[in-house]
Amino acid sequence: MIHPLPVQEATDDSAGMLQELSETFKLFSDTTRLQILTLLNKHEELHVQALCGYLGQSQPAVSHHLAMLRLAEVIGMRRSGKFNFYYISGGDVGTRIDSFLDLVFTQPKVTPVATPLPQEKTTIRPVVAASGACQANHFRCST
């Protein structure tokens, strides 16, 4: 039988970082938001109506995704006349993802400890007999 070693409890810092990363990965798990980031990367900056045209979605739907990306500081906005232009700001998302990769891949590996089987010999006959399988005619038992 393999017994796992005790898991080191997460520190408050790492727990907070994992929560932030969870939110970041949720943010990037949406296809529309990834399309927006791809378009902004390609065109450097776009206004909402241009994004609506590229995505084939309504202005309220695109604005919702833009608001989420802005709150996470992944994109920024500048106003010019009556248009809001959006661009990739980066924020600290890259740093958060790098921290996650460091946490996962630089932690020392822990190998579970295997417990040797007991040296005494046991037979299955007493176990089967005690289970009632003999009386149910599942096994031929002679005790």
HUCORFEN-V445056 format. One line per field, one symbol per residue. phi: phi as a letter, one per 40 degrees, with the letter a starting at -180 (. if undefined). A space follows every 50 residues. Layout:
BEGIN
phi->???
END
This chain:
BEGIN
phi->.bbccccccccdcccccccccdccccdcccccccccccccccbgaacdcc cdcccgbcccccccccccccccgcbbbbcbgcbbbbacbgfbcdcccccc cccccbcccbbccccccccccbbcdccccccgccccgcbcbbb
END
